[in-house]
Amino acid sequence: MDPRDSGRVARGLEPLHAMTYFAPETEQHLTAAGLKPGRMSYFAGRAAPMGAVGAGAVAATFYNFNPALVARHIPAAWSLATPDALVTARFAAVDAALRRMLGDEVVASADMAEAAGLARRAAEACTGDGRPLAAGHLDLDWPTEPHLVLWHALTILREHRGDGHITQLVGAGLSGLEAIITHTATGRGFVVPFAIASRGWSQEQWDAGVAGLAERGLLDADAALTSAGTALRREIEDGTTRLAAAPWDHLGAEGATRLGEIGGSLVRALVGAGCFPSGVFASG
């Protein structure tokens, strides 16, 4: 399968994983398991499949978050709830969120079951080699209900791709802060105010990062990507897609296209249900 095609399918399906971070059910279930409300639910919930790892491991695998922000919640989270309890709570949250936003009829539909089978076939071709977040999720037992199988499979695929993306960023010499700055500069990611606030950077740190990238010739005076910056981001994205291609090659173009079709309709339903707040993503 052409990596560019598989990359488009993967990016189109990502909201089915990312909805976890916006649905209120996630924090509700994770705090019921013992966590404090707020950022702790995100860091501990997503990291839980790796076990009770320290702040350094979470910051390294999440990459574009301020390590100081991570350290305010990890490892303290593990004294409040075990990783196993959080994995269970997270699946329960996904179940509740998808049923609320999609409805029981869609959750129990033949399309959902078909999509789950296709996504699982792709995810089972992932390996954890050099990919700690993906490896943690690959170690989990598979759920039985199709909508949870679909979510789990897409989560594996997303973390597999993300681990490879960090490899590309490190190879390009971009720190976590520089990575999020250049990503927002593409016009296809978070808007700058949300990126600064959600990733825990101060305005001074962000401005210093912008200045450093400008000195390297990657940003211009308006903090827009230069031709060199655009070329570097393209190289990173192309490399990420190549590293993420194996599971999609295993699934094949026909299966990937069908998964993209079903997944696209589910994404549209989530957007229609108001899952993703306005003012977060750039229009480009």
N, C-alpha and C positions, 0 to 999 in steps of 0.2 A: 504494500500500500504506500502511495506517495506520502512521505512524512508531512508535507504541507496540508494534505487532506485530513490526515489523522489529527494534526494539530488543530485544525478548525473544528473538528468534531469534539475533541477534548475541551476546547475553550467554550464551545456552545453548551456542553453538559455541565460545566463547572458550577453554575448556579444551583444545581440539584444537590451539590455538596455544600456550597457556601451558605445556603439558606439556614444551615444549622447555627450560624453565628448571628443571625438576625431574628430568628423565631424566638418569641418569649418563652416557649416551652423549655428551651435549653437551660436557661438560667434557673427556671422554676425547678426542674428535676435535679440539676446539679447542686443547687442550694439545699434542696430537700435531702440530698445525700450527705450534706455536711459542710459544703464549701460556703465561703462568704460571697455575697452578691458582687457583681462587677467583673473586673478583669480576671480574677482568680478562676472563674468558671471557664473562660476561654483557654487560658494557659493550661490548667490542669485537665480540663476535658479533652483537649486535643492531644496533649502529651501522654495521657494515661496509658494508651497501648504500649508505650515504651517502658512502663513501670515507674517507680518512684525515683526518677532521675533528678539531678540537681539543676539549679538555675542556669549554669553554664551550658548544659546539654540542651535545655529548652531554647535558650537564646541562640545557640548555634544552629539548631534545626529550624527555628522559626525565622531567623536571620535578620529581618528588617525592623525588629522591635528593639527599643533601647534596652540593653541588658539590665540597667538599673530598674526599669519597670518590671521586668520579669522577676528580678530578685525580691521584689516586694511581695510576691505571691508564691514563688517556688523557692525552697521546698516546703514552706509553711502549709501548703495545701494538703500535703501527704499526712500531716498530723491530724487533719480534719476528716479525711475520707481516703479510703484505699483506692489505688488505681482500678482494681477489679470492680469496686462499687460504682466508680465513675463511668466505666465502660458500659455497665448495665444501665445506669441512669441516662447516658447519652443515647443509647438505642431507644429507650422509653420515650425520650424527648422527641426524637426523630419520628417515631410512630405517631405520637400525639400531634406533632406539627403537620405532618403530611396528611393525616386524616382530616385535620381542621381545614387546611388550605385546598386540598384536592377533592375531598369527600370520599366516603367509603366506597362508592360505586367505582370511581377511578382507581382507588387503591386495590380493589379486588378484580380489576378488569383483566382481560386477556392480553391487552397491550402491556400492562404493567408486568405481567408474568413473562412475556416475551422479552421485554427490555431487561428484566432482571437476569434472565438466562444469558443474553448476549453480553451484558456487562460483566457477569461473573466469569464467562469464558475468557474475556480479555484480561480481567484482573488476575486470574489464576496463572496467567503467563508472566506476571511480574515477578521479579526476584528482589530480594532485599540487599543484594550486593552493593555496598557503599551507600545505602539508602535507609537510614535509621528510622525515619517516620514511616515509610512504607513497610519496612520489616516489622515494626511493631504492630501495624494493622494486619499484616499477613498472618501474624501469629494468633490472631483472635479466631474464635469459632465462628463459623458462618451462621447468621440468623436463618430462620426458616420461612418467614413471610416474604413474599416477593418484593414488596416496597422497601423492606429493610435490606434484602439482598441487593437490590439496585443501589440503595444509598451506600451500603458498605463497599460494594464493588467500585462505585465511582469515587469513594473516598480513598480507597487503595490507589486507584489510577491517578487521582489528584496528588496524593502525597508522593507517589512514585515520580510523577512529573516534577513536583516541587523540589524534591531532593536533587534531581538532576539539574534543575535550574540553579540551585545554590552552587553546585559544582561549576557551572558556567560562570556565575558571578564571581566566584573566588578566582577562577582562571583569568577573568578579565580585570582583576585587581580592583573590584568594587566592594567596599564595605557594605554592611547592612544598611546604613544610612544613605550611602551613595546609591545603592540599588533602588531604594524607594524613591529617592529624588529623581533619578533618571527615568524611572518607570512613570511617575506622575508627569514628567516632561514630555512623554510620548503622547499625552492627551487621551490615553486609553485606559488609564487606571483610576485610582482615587483622586479626588480633587485635593489640592494641597492642604487646606485647613483640616480636612478629615484625616489625611495621612499623618500630619504632625501630631494631632491629638490622639488618634487611635494607636499610633506606634510609640507614643511616649517620649517624643523628642521635644526639646524646648525650641523656641523660635531662634535663639542664639545658636544652638547646635545645627539647626536646619540651615541657617544662613551661612555658617562656617562651612558646612558641607557643600553648599552651592558655590561658595567662593573657591573651594578646593577643586571642584569639578571644572570651574571656569579657568583656573590656572592650568589645568590639564588639557584645555581646549575642547572639552566635551559639552560645555554650556556657554551660551553667549551672555552678553550684558543683561539681557531680559530673562535669564534663567531658562531659555529655550535650548533645545538640543542643537548643537552645531552639526555640520555634515559628518564630522568625525564621531560625535555622540550618537547620531542616528545610525551610522554604520556599526558602531559597537553594540547598540541595542539590538540591531537586526542580527548581528553575529551571535549574540547571546540567545535570542529567541530561536534562531535556526538550530543552534547547538542543543538547546533544550528539547526541541521537537525531535531531533535525531535520537537523543538519549531516551526519549519516551516512546519510540516507535514500536518496540518489540511486541507489547501486548496487542497493539492494533494490527500489526502484521499477522499475529496469531489469529485474531478475530476475522480479518479479511475485509476487503472493501465493501462487499455486500452487507455483511453483518454490521459494520461500523456505520454505514449509511442508514440502515434501518434503525439502529440504536439512536442515531442522531435525529431521525424523524420523530420517533416516539418521545425521546428526551426533550426535543424542542417544544412539543406540545405541552409537556409537563412544566417546562420552564415558563412558558407563556401563562400557564394557569397560576403559577406561583407569583409572577409579576402582577397578574390581575388581582390576586388576593392581597396585594400590598405587602408582600414579604420584604421587599428591599426598600429602605427609606430613600427619599429624595435628598439631593445634596451630598451624596457620597461618591458617586462615580462621575467621571468626566463624560461629556456627551460624545467625544470622539472615540 
